[in-house]
Amino acid sequence: MNLRRIGKTLLATAVFLAALWTGQVRGQLNKDYFFYVGRNFLIDSKYRDAIETLNILLKADSNAHEGYFLRGVAKYNLDDLLGAEQDFSTAIRKNPVYTLAYHYRAITRSRLGNYDDALNDFREAIDLRPDLPGPYYSRGVTYLLSQQFDKAIADFDEFIKFEPKVADAYINKGTSYLFLKDTVKAFECYEQAIRTNRLGPEGYNRRGGLYLSREEYDSALADFNRAIECDTTHVLSYFNRAIVYANTHQPVRAIEDFSKVIGLDSTLSIAYFNRAILRSQIGDYNTALRDYDRVAELNPNNVLVYYNRANLNAQLGFYDAAIRDYSEAIDLYPDFANAYLSRSALRYMKRDIDGAQEDKRIADQKIAEYRSKLTDSTFSIYADTSRQFNRLLSFDPDFGNREFEGVSGTQQTDITLLPLFRFMVMEPDSVPSTDPYRYFNTQVDEFIRSTGMANLRLTNRPCDLPNDSLFVMDKRAALLTEENPRSWNAHFARGVTQSLIRQYTSAIGYYTNAIGEDPSNPFLYINRSTTQSEMTDFISSIDNSYHKITIDSDPVNRLKNTGTRTYNYDEAIFDLNKAAKLFPDFAHIYYNRANLYCLSGDMPRALEDYTRAIELYPYFAEAYYNRGLVQIYLKDTRKGCLDISKAGELGITEAYDVLKRYGSNLK
């Protein structure tokens, strides 16, 4: 069971109460309008729209504590926990007796693992409104998560006095008893949950789990069947029923249920793992191998994946593949005696006598150490050659195999930067922007007017004009340069069109001509720098023998250096240095240069430039986002997520995917 889901499920229910709350914003009519529109977006689960609308309200009235509260609710539902905590804290500063803000900040802090501060917030909420049932339930969940089970039971009892027909309260109370080893009272609580809500699957699942632990398989099967009848999409019901089938010697039915689990959640690696074991047991070796391959993709740092796959490869006669897998298991866990012994046997078969003898020597050493430390259960995991590693594992959505819990690594993740800014022609906007944080600069506006190019704008989005239109524009620009060979405007226009049709060398030449005619124009250097960077990225994308990259619509959209070779962005950086001297207060120069420093592997200088860009333009969403990614890359996850949160607040939709991945692991 993943206890952290209890806290998340709790607030997912509570936000509807928040959205229906009818607090008033005092002031002008337009403030009321934005408040109610934002609240209605919450009701409709349109959280990003709610944030955009509430931003407008808060820009107009920075003291609207209800606005901060509702924006915090929206951020929470987008997994932006740090951003939600900040907004709830602001709401409390604006209104120190705001009970709901204390309540929901407590829930958020509980999700973040900050149980002490969460409990203090619950205490404040209950002191302010002891007649509200919600804080007792939420505090009970926090006590449960922090393993204070007696206190959790007391709070669930208090909640039940107010709300006796909420089945989840009995389920959580039963789980608390279960951790106290009181299975009788746990069973009673689960029974009460079923009586309270006979159409909910969770009560049957929990009671079925107790039957399963007692090996009362018929009763467990009946409960899991009933849970599936209540909810045919409930993953845990199928998973648990598969375990029952496996324990009652019905492997085909177990495999069918694990397949249903995978159909509902194709990323659940433990289901593939268990299905692979069962397929191996019935002789379906090739499909079992495919399942292990999938597990290795989803969970590459779990030793059992490689160990079990190695055993299967060895059984099928794929000795080289088996040796590679045993080696992978040993690399992950150097004390794994079983893997040394198995690899030793295969090396003997491959006539690698020295390697086989060395593996046997190491294995014997590990076993001897194990026998001298029989009371050390941690060491016995790796060195006990009598252990069996082909049993089914119980449900854990993170597949943190409990036998190796605490020592498995984390998968490295590629980081993708938002791209460089440049001046580019785009389709005209059909809908006027109402973004209160939009960037305005008179020097930029004057430059765009002076080019004479229709629909030229400063953007980091890819061009949205069709190729046919681009080629027509390029022909017109070519004629213009022939007619006006000394005009920087003409050469600049041709540079833009040539870069858009990926004629990078030619585009750089035209930008160079434009600079020759107007060397004090900083914007010409910016576009030449961007085109030089694009050309470098294009070269790197086809140089696969040295450098692997993530292919994207814009090759600059990456921060990844998996090879040993780095590419030279010096010329592009040089142009930005020149632009910075000519226009030192233009934030986008520093943003672009920071991106190039990232791609060059110079993260400290990148952080400095992103910070400078934000100082010059405090609403620079892309700079917050990219700085956050670099901080996460440098393992400063908390600071990184705060920046990503700010980027999401300012309209970067990609931010919430990053927060979903990293924002819940900030313990």
VOGU-3710 file (C-alpha; in Angstrom, 3 decimals, decimal comma):
1> mnlrrigktl> 0,000/0,000/0,000  1,297/3,481/-0,855  0,294/5,583/2,134  1,212/8,848/0,405  -1,710/8,384/-1,940  -4,063/8,792/1,013  -2,953/12,399/1,472  -3,242/13,154/-2,235  -6,687/11,563/-2,499  -7,798/13,555/0,520
11> latavflaal> -7,029/16,918/-1,034  -8,350/15,840/-4,419  -11,700/15,536/-2,632  -11,232/18,635/-0,530  -10,568/20,972/-3,446  -14,157/20,673/-4,565  -15,169/22,118/-1,206  -12,651/24,898/-1,743  -13,992/25,590/-5,202  -17,540/25,808/-3,896
21> wtgqvrgqln> -16,578/28,154/-1,079  -18,320/31,508/-1,454  -15,854/34,026/-0,050  -16,214/37,559/-1,399  -13,550/39,777/-2,939  -14,141/43,331/-1,815  -13,494/46,041/-4,347  -14,317/46,825/-7,897  -16,633/44,749/-10,037  -13,838/43,485/-12,287
31> kdyffyvgrn> -12,047/41,977/-9,270  -15,208/40,109/-8,346  -15,438/38,895/-11,920  -11,921/37,485/-12,020  -12,376/35,876/-8,617  -15,540/34,067/-9,657  -14,182/33,083/-13,062  -11,086/31,644/-11,394  -13,224/29,784/-8,873  -15,395/28,337/-11,640
41> flidskyrda> -12,305/27,138/-13,488  -11,431/25,227/-10,301  -14,884/23,670/-10,202  -14,360/22,509/-13,799  -10,834/21,199/-12,977  -9,290/23,712/-15,408  -6,406/24,463/-13,103  -4,077/26,237/-15,526  -6,889/28,515/-16,668  -7,652/29,219/-13,009
51> ietlnillka> -4,051/30,263/-12,367  -4,009/32,606/-15,368  -7,261/34,249/-14,276  -6,253/34,559/-10,620  -2,928/36,094/-11,696  -4,906/38,978/-13,182  -6,873/39,384/-9,948  -3,733/39,346/-7,781  -1,933/41,821/-10,017  -4,869/44,202/-9,539
61> dsnahegyfl> -5,251/43,486/-5,801  -2,204/42,029/-4,047  -4,154/41,768/-0,767  -6,858/39,431/-2,097  -6,112/36,540/0,271  -8,878/34,412/-1,243  -7,149/34,708/-4,629  -3,891/33,324/-3,241  -5,810/30,528/-1,559  -7,621/29,467/-4,740
71> rgvakynldd> -4,428/29,700/-6,785  -2,770/27,450/-4,206  -5,550/24,912/-4,676  -4,991/24,990/-8,439  -1,240/24,535/-8,052  -1,729/21,627/-5,671  -3,837/19,825/-8,227  -1,058/20,309/-10,781  1,409/18,697/-8,318  3,113/22,036/-7,705
81> llgaeqdfst> 3,375/21,434/-3,971  5,975/24,099/-3,207  4,024/26,694/-5,182  0,817/25,717/-3,390  2,522/26,005/0,003  3,783/29,484/-0,875  0,319/30,672/-1,939  -1,374/29,235/1,164  1,305/30,943/3,293  0,652/34,257/1,548
91> airknpvytl> -3,080/33,872/2,142  -2,357/33,329/5,848  -0,085/36,399/6,005  -2,859/38,454/4,446  -5,482/36,967/6,774  -4,035/35,260/9,904  -7,390/33,716/10,889  -8,033/32,042/7,524  -8,936/28,490/8,604  -9,097/26,927/5,145
101> ayhyraitrs> -5,620/28,172/4,274  -4,157/26,562/7,420  -6,005/23,345/6,626  -4,821/23,057/3,043  -1,292/24,220/3,782  -1,165/21,431/6,338  -2,266/18,891/3,730  0,365/20,199/1,313  3,103/20,043/3,929  2,047/16,526/4,762
111> rlgnyddaln> 2,487/15,578/1,104  5,950/17,126/1,236  6,807/15,004/4,280  7,000/18,055/6,565  4,832/16,473/9,236  5,781/18,712/12,175  4,763/21,930/10,420  1,696/20,206/8,984  0,561/19,198/12,461  1,103/22,762/13,703
121> dfreaidlrp> -1,132/24,017/10,889  -3,827/21,472/11,728  -3,667/22,633/15,339  -4,218/26,235/14,208  -7,136/25,237/11,980  -8,803/23,212/14,734  -8,266/25,960/17,320  -9,905/28,453/14,953  -12,824/26,173/14,009  -13,152/23,118/16,301
131> dlpgpyysrg> -16,577/22,445/14,805  -15,195/21,645/11,312  -14,748/17,909/10,679  -12,283/18,181/7,761  -9,143/19,080/9,744  -9,592/16,055/12,034  -9,678/13,722/9,055  -6,699/15,382/7,396  -4,682/15,385/10,604  -5,539/11,731/11,048
141> vtyllsqqfd> -4,035/11,025/7,632  -0,897/12,967/8,592  -0,586/11,017/11,840  -0,972/7,844/9,807  1,735/8,906/7,367  4,055/9,884/10,212  3,386/6,533/11,949  1,625/8,001/14,992  -1,118/5,442/14,747  -2,868/5,917/18,115
151> kaiadfdefi> -3,262/9,639/17,427  -4,494/8,870/13,914  -7,208/6,602/15,316  -8,290/9,299/17,781  -8,650/11,867/14,998  -10,568/9,501/12,737  -12,915/8,792/15,657  -13,426/12,537/16,134  -14,165/12,945/12,435  -16,620/10,026/12,501
161> kfepkvaday> -18,609/11,800/15,245  -19,292/14,563/12,718  -19,437/12,401/9,560  -20,379/8,778/10,355  -21,091/7,869/6,716  -17,646/8,456/5,181  -16,209/5,037/4,386  -12,644/6,316/3,911  -12,476/7,283/7,581  -13,120/3,661/8,611
171> inkgtsylfl> -10,615/2,410/6,025  -7,865/4,700/7,308  -8,714/3,863/10,880  -8,497/0,160/10,012  -5,130/0,701/8,342  -3,889/2,385/11,529  -4,945/-0,651/13,546  -3,254/-2,889/10,994  0,064/-1,117/11,588  -0,499/-1,635/15,318
181> kdtvkafecy> -0,807/-5,397/14,565  -4,426/-5,414/15,734  -5,933/-7,317/12,808  -9,203/-7,934/14,664  -10,000/-4,215/14,974  -8,695/-3,584/11,474  -11,100/-6,207/10,176  -13,970/-4,574/12,073  -13,140/-1,183/10,549  -13,035/-2,600/7,029
191> eqairtnrlg> -16,378/-4,318/7,642  -17,830/-0,994/8,782  -16,449/0,701/5,664  -18,219/-1,904/3,512  -21,491/-1,432/5,388  -21,147/2,345/4,964  -20,489/2,144/1,213  -21,270/-1,202/-0,404  -20,520/0,206/-3,855  -16,961/1,301/-3,110
201> pegynrrggl> -14,106/-1,081/-4,014  -11,613/-0,039/-1,352  -13,335/-1,662/1,635  -13,492/-5,014/-0,152  -9,871/-4,631/-1,208  -8,666/-4,007/2,333  -10,705/-6,831/3,815  -9,596/-9,084/0,966  -5,995/-8,173/1,764  -6,481/-9,382/5,334
211> ylsreeydsa> -7,956/-12,643/4,076  -5,004/-12,986/1,707  -2,501/-12,485/4,524  -4,265/-15,299/6,431  -4,159/-17,505/3,308  -7,973/-17,640/3,306  -7,959/-17,584/-0,464  -11,655/-18,284/-1,127  -12,764/-15,336/1,025  -10,045/-13,115/-0,449
221> ladfnraiec> -11,109/-14,045/-3,983  -14,743/-13,247/-3,199  -13,789/-9,788/-1,902  -11,567/-8,971/-4,866  -14,289/-10,121/-7,259  -16,741/-7,862/-5,494  -14,293/-4,940/-5,654  -13,962/-5,438/-9,422  -17,735/-5,483/-9,790  -17,808/-2,107/-8,023
231> dtthvlsyfn> -15,066/-0,640/-10,208  -13,822/-2,460/-13,298  -10,909/-0,029/-13,611  -9,536/-0,523/-10,094  -5,932/-1,633/-10,636  -5,302/-2,959/-7,135  -8,298/-5,286/-7,322  -6,963/-7,096/-10,376  -3,444/-7,141/-8,956  -4,533/-8,709/-5,683
241> raivyanthq> -6,768/-11,215/-7,444  -3,779/-12,228/-9,581  -1,835/-12,945/-6,387  -4,687/-15,150/-5,175  -4,748/-17,058/-8,465  -0,973/-17,513/-8,333  -1,165/-18,888/-4,779  -3,967/-21,279/-5,738  -2,023/-22,732/-8,698  -3,968/-20,935/-11,418
251> pvraiedfsk> -1,083/-19,224/-13,268  -3,006/-18,607/-16,504  -5,726/-16,682/-14,681  -3,074/-14,788/-12,722  -1,359/-13,827/-15,979  -4,684/-12,626/-17,385  -5,218/-10,366/-14,367  -1,692/-8,965/-14,520  -2,371/-8,254/-18,200  -5,511/-6,344/-17,186
261> vigldstlsi> -3,433/-4,357/-14,702  -0,969/-3,489/-17,467  -3,855/-2,533/-19,747  -5,008/-0,046/-17,110  -1,509/1,216/-16,285  1,179/0,365/-18,816  3,900/1,898/-16,623  3,403/-0,388/-13,620  6,665/-2,311/-13,747  5,841/-4,697/-10,910
271> ayfnrailrs> 2,959/-6,133/-12,943  5,339/-6,933/-15,817  7,784/-8,406/-13,297  5,219/-10,726/-11,731  3,829/-11,704/-15,130  7,359/-12,555/-16,305  7,822/-14,894/-13,339  4,537/-16,666/-14,049  5,237/-16,941/-17,769  8,596/-18,505/-16,959
281> qigdyntalr> 6,890/-20,999/-14,667  4,557/-22,207/-17,433  7,343/-22,342/-20,040  6,394/-19,221/-21,988  10,008/-18,073/-22,005  10,126/-15,667/-24,934  7,227/-13,536/-23,735  8,679/-13,671/-20,221  11,885/-12,206/-21,622  9,910/-9,399/-23,246
291> dydrvaelnp> 8,298/-8,640/-19,901  11,691/-8,468/-18,202  12,920/-6,184/-20,980  10,003/-3,858/-20,279  10,728/-3,890/-16,546  14,363/-2,997/-17,248  13,157/0,020/-19,260  10,767/1,186/-16,554  12,893/0,361/-13,508  16,528/0,030/-14,571
301> nnvlvyynra> 18,000/0,102/-11,063  16,319/-2,932/-9,507  18,708/-5,857/-9,144  16,059/-8,576/-9,421  15,171/-7,531/-12,952  18,650/-8,329/-14,240  19,172/-11,349/-12,016  15,934/-13,048/-13,041  16,386/-12,164/-16,700  19,924/-13,554/-16,553
311> nlnaqlgfyd> 18,599/-16,834/-15,162  16,077/-17,043/-17,973  18,657/-16,191/-20,640  20,948/-18,877/-19,240  18,121/-21,413/-19,323  17,501/-20,558/-22,990  21,183/-20,861/-23,836  21,762/-17,120/-24,354  24,939/-17,203/-22,285  26,444/-13,879/-23,353
321> aairdyseai> 23,205/-12,044/-22,579  22,993/-13,833/-19,231  26,553/-12,829/-18,322  25,762/-9,223/-19,189  22,724/-9,292/-16,926  24,597/-10,900/-14,025  27,269/-8,224/-14,470  24,600/-5,513/-14,381  23,208/-6,963/-11,148  26,723/-7,050/-9,655
331> dlypdfanay> 27,393/-3,465/-10,729  24,239/-2,375/-8,943  24,870/-4,508/-5,814  28,478/-5,686/-5,470  27,634/-7,957/-2,485  25,186/-10,144/-4,455  26,824/-13,578/-4,013  24,216/-15,435/-6,069  25,042/-13,339/-9,118  28,783/-14,048/-8,774
341> lsrsalrymk> 28,144/-17,796/-8,483  25,847/-17,856/-11,504  28,228/-15,781/-13,608  31,096/-18,024/-12,541  29,280/-21,112/-13,850  28,610/-19,451/-17,202  32,191/-18,268/-17,518  33,378/-21,843/-17,010  31,075/-22,882/-19,838  32,521/-20,100/-22,000
351> rdidgaqedk> 36,059/-21,284/-21,091  36,845/-18,065/-19,258  38,608/-19,956/-16,473  40,274/-16,975/-14,836  37,062/-14,972/-14,750  35,112/-17,931/-13,415  37,609/-18,590/-10,638  37,673/-14,932/-9,642  33,844/-14,860/-9,459  33,849/-18,026/-7,338
361> riadqkiaey> 36,467/-16,539/-5,014  34,442/-13,354/-4,512  31,215/-15,322/-3,977  32,868/-17,537/-1,349  34,152/-14,423/0,399  30,662/-12,872/0,427  29,119/-16,078/1,745  31,732/-16,329/4,496  31,008/-12,731/5,510  27,312/-13,514/5,534
371> rskltdstfs> 27,749/-16,523/7,791  29,764/-14,410/10,213  27,015/-11,776/10,247  23,847/-13,831/10,420  22,266/-11,205/12,646  22,839/-8,531/9,988  19,713/-8,847/7,869  20,885/-6,157/5,440  23,942/-8,112/4,409  22,042/-11,413/4,217
381> iyadtsrqfn> 19,909/-10,036/1,402  22,874/-10,068/-0,927  24,915/-13,004/0,223  22,478/-15,726/1,264  22,667/-18,247/-1,593  19,657/-20,114/-0,272  17,300/-17,232/-0,961  14,817/-17,480/-3,805  14,261/-14,398/-5,918  11,508/-15,650/-8,209
391> rllsfdpdfg> 8,541/-15,179/-5,913  5,790/-12,713/-6,735  6,093/-9,288/-5,160  3,234/-7,496/-3,427  1,794/-4,301/-4,834  4,080/-1,282/-4,791  3,450/1,249/-7,561  7,040/2,489/-7,359  8,381/-1,091/-7,491  10,832/-0,283/-4,692
401> nrefegvsgt> 11,522/-3,996/-4,106  11,489/-4,116/-0,353  14,318/-6,610/-0,134  16,579/-3,976/-1,686  14,793/-0,905/-0,406  17,018/2,051/0,344  19,894/1,019/-1,899  18,385/1,275/-5,370  19,476/4,253/-7,437  17,422/6,660/-9,461
411> qqtditllpl> 17,101/6,743/-13,178  18,850/9,642/-14,873  16,446/11,763/-16,819  17,164/13,907/-19,834  16,441/17,585/-19,291  14,930/19,654/-22,065  15,469/23,405/-22,139  13,015/25,882/-23,547  14,635/27,235/-26,747  16,425/30,455/-27,639
421> frfmvmepds> 14,670/33,720/-28,445  15,115/35,362/-31,854  13,311/37,730/-34,195  11,113/35,697/-36,514  8,087/36,097/-38,762  4,959/34,405/-37,454  1,293/34,133/-38,296  -0,594/37,114/-36,824  -2,337/36,402/-33,532  -6,060/35,907/-34,026
431> vpstdpyryf> -6,838/36,435/-30,317  -5,465/39,468/-28,443  -3,293/38,544/-25,448  -4,488/39,452/-21,929  -1,247/38,325/-20,281  -0,550/40,844/-17,481  3,136/39,832/-17,490  3,792/40,366/-21,179  7,211/41,829/-21,979  7,325/45,365/-23,381
441> ntqvdefirs> 10,464/47,202/-24,474  10,417/50,375/-26,541  13,806/49,656/-28,124  12,595/46,224/-29,269  9,383/47,716/-30,645  11,334/50,377/-32,509  13,667/47,770/-34,026  10,730/45,672/-35,257  9,145/48,757/-36,872  12,421/49,746/-38,508
451> tgmanlrltn> 12,825/46,372/-40,266  9,617/46,906/-42,254  8,867/43,180/-41,911  5,219/42,320/-41,346  4,503/40,071/-38,343  8,104/40,068/-37,123  8,274/39,341/-33,410  10,652/38,286/-30,661  9,769/34,684/-29,848  11,184/31,302/-28,908
461> rpcdlpndsl> 8,394/29,365/-30,589  8,959/27,542/-33,886  7,814/29,340/-37,015  4,173/28,545/-37,821  4,219/29,668/-41,472  3,904/26,958/-44,180  7,000/26,134/-46,227  5,473/27,535/-49,413  5,055/30,919/-47,777  8,629/30,831/-46,494
471> fvmdkraall> 10,052/30,213/-49,957  7,975/33,049/-51,417  9,204/35,376/-48,657  12,792/34,283/-49,287  12,533/35,139/-52,999  11,180/38,585/-52,140  13,997/39,114/-49,640  16,545/38,073/-52,281  15,216/40,720/-54,681  15,303/43,275/-51,904
481> teenprswna> 18,999/42,643/-51,177  19,831/42,906/-54,896  18,041/46,253/-55,102  19,465/47,554/-51,803  22,915/45,995/-51,320  23,892/48,518/-48,578  20,676/48,199/-46,558  20,992/46,400/-43,214  17,204/45,911/-43,274  17,374/43,981/-46,543
491> hfargvtqsl> 20,242/41,741/-45,402  18,549/41,143/-42,056  15,284/40,117/-43,783  17,179/37,660/-46,018  18,995/36,284/-42,990  15,647/35,600/-41,326  14,168/33,820/-44,346  17,341/31,828/-45,085  17,494/30,583/-41,493  13,851/29,520/-41,622
501> irqytsaigy> 14,530/27,311/-44,650  17,634/25,946/-42,872  20,237/27,584/-45,078  22,331/28,325/-42,024  25,652/29,291/-43,620  23,954/31,657/-46,042  21,818/33,145/-43,245  24,907/33,847/-41,144  26,449/35,585/-44,148  23,462/37,885/-44,554
511> ytnaigedps> 23,401/38,700/-40,831  27,132/39,495/-41,089  26,388/41,879/-43,981  23,669/43,553/-41,934  26,065/43,974/-39,001  28,630/45,469/-41,363  26,099/48,146/-42,312  24,882/48,760/-38,737  27,479/47,419/-36,243  25,892/49,086/-33,215
521> npflyinrst> 22,561/47,239/-33,551  22,399/44,598/-30,786  19,453/42,722/-32,279  21,422/41,739/-35,381  23,954/39,963/-33,182  21,152/38,117/-31,362  19,776/36,599/-34,561  23,222/35,709/-35,893  24,019/34,030/-32,572  20,814/31,993/-32,674
531> tqsemtdfis> 21,485/30,855/-36,247  25,062/29,885/-35,358  23,687/27,831/-32,479  21,130/26,159/-34,761  23,865/25,231/-37,212  25,946/23,720/-34,389  22,941/21,713/-33,205  22,260/20,500/-36,718  25,833/19,238/-36,982  25,581/17,504/-33,608
541> sidnsyhkit> 22,296/15,829/-34,600  23,938/13,948/-37,477  27,198/13,195/-35,659  25,807/10,133/-33,898  29,161/8,446/-33,469  30,112/11,043/-30,896  26,979/12,595/-29,508  23,496/11,349/-28,787  20,806/13,986/-28,658  17,093/14,208/-28,206
551> idsdpvnrlk> 15,580/14,985/-31,608  12,970/17,712/-31,337  11,289/20,186/-33,615  13,918/22,649/-32,417  17,313/21,012/-31,821  18,117/23,683/-29,257  15,365/22,081/-27,166  17,758/19,995/-25,123  20,132/19,836/-22,246  21,814/16,504/-22,643
561> ntgtrtynyd> 25,442/15,505/-22,899  25,601/11,735/-22,941  28,698/11,456/-25,082  32,264/12,510/-24,460  32,268/15,195/-27,122  30,887/18,685/-26,593  30,184/21,161/-29,357  31,594/24,625/-29,693  29,170/27,492/-29,151  31,935/30,074/-28,743
571> eaifdlnkaa> 31,000/32,123/-31,824  27,341/32,234/-30,806  28,333/33,253/-27,265  30,719/35,888/-28,652  27,832/37,529/-30,533  25,751/37,625/-27,353  28,662/39,157/-25,451  28,734/41,917/-28,083  24,955/42,393/-27,843  25,193/42,630/-24,039
581> klfpdfahiy> 27,723/45,439/-24,335  25,465/47,319/-26,746  22,230/46,711/-24,802  23,133/45,597/-21,244  19,561/45,848/-19,933  17,975/43,412/-22,405  16,999/40,291/-20,458  16,723/37,978/-23,468  20,429/38,302/-24,257  21,310/36,740/-20,906
591> ynranlycls> 18,629/34,079/-21,276  20,031/33,017/-24,671  23,596/33,053/-23,409  22,587/30,940/-20,409  21,124/28,335/-22,781  24,378/28,230/-24,725  26,391/27,878/-21,524  24,159/24,917/-20,619  24,775/23,259/-23,966  28,498/23,888/-23,470
601> gdmpraledy> 28,358/22,236/-20,030  29,101/25,420/-18,054  26,222/25,257/-15,553  27,473/27,842/-12,998  27,703/30,582/-15,654  24,325/29,506/-17,009  22,762/30,001/-13,568  24,324/33,464/-13,324  22,873/34,508/-16,678  19,389/33,113/-15,988
611> traielypyf> 19,428/35,021/-12,696  20,501/38,216/-14,472  17,686/37,781/-17,011  15,155/37,413/-14,182  16,529/40,492/-12,400  15,968/42,523/-15,560  12,542/41,008/-16,267  10,952/39,557/-13,086  8,174/37,832/-15,083  10,552/35,957/-17,402
621> aeayynrglv> 8,798/32,582/-17,252  11,178/30,777/-19,607  14,187/31,891/-17,561  12,618/30,584/-14,344  11,850/27,284/-16,070  15,321/26,762/-17,514  17,054/27,880/-14,314  14,892/25,416/-12,423  15,882/22,597/-14,763  19,571/23,380/-14,321
631> qiylkdtrkg> 19,193/23,413/-10,532  17,443/20,038/-10,636  20,224/18,790/-12,909  22,728/19,964/-10,275  20,725/18,097/-7,567  19,375/21,272/-5,924  15,869/19,948/-6,394  14,021/22,168/-3,942  15,288/25,423/-5,448  14,723/24,015/-8,899
641> cldiskagel> 11,108/23,146/-8,172  10,477/26,613/-6,742  11,670/28,102/-10,032  9,621/25,599/-12,036  6,603/26,498/-9,907  7,063/30,181/-10,719  7,358/29,329/-14,408  4,081/27,419/-14,238  2,408/30,311/-12,474  3,591/32,558/-15,317
651> giteaydvlk> 2,153/30,310/-18,007  4,731/27,616/-18,902  2,567/24,513/-19,230  5,559/22,149/-19,367  6,330/23,120/-15,765  3,684/20,837/-14,334  5,100/17,747/-16,020  8,433/18,471/-14,334  6,777/19,100/-10,968  4,824/15,868/-11,301
661> rygsnlk> 8,134/14,024/-11,628  10,201/15,829/-9,003  7,873/17,869/-6,806  6,644/15,004/-4,603  10,139/13,871/-3,586  11,358/16,875/-1,637  11,779/15,226/1,739
//
